Amino acid sequence: MANKLRLGPVPKQQVVKLTISLPVTLKNELERYALLHEQAYGEHVDAVILVPHMLEAFMARDRGFRKGAAPQRPPNEKTT
């Protein structure tokens, strides 16, 4: 039996495309995580699909972020 991972099964969600650059070592670790995720949950998931769920989990556990010093911006407001 495979170990359960912190991330859990990936839910289906509406998405917005965002392009990021990663160090090669982090990309390799994401791909390794995706393989472990597949072993744990029996469903192939591309590493790219895992990134938003990892960020969401990270932000949910960040106490400073949850306390929220900065006000929320409307969804399509650009920063200066």
Secondary structure by P-SEA (a helix, b strand, c coil): ccccccccbbbbbbbbbbbbbbcaaaaaaaaaaaaaaaaacccccccccaaaaaaaaaaaaccccccccccccccccccc
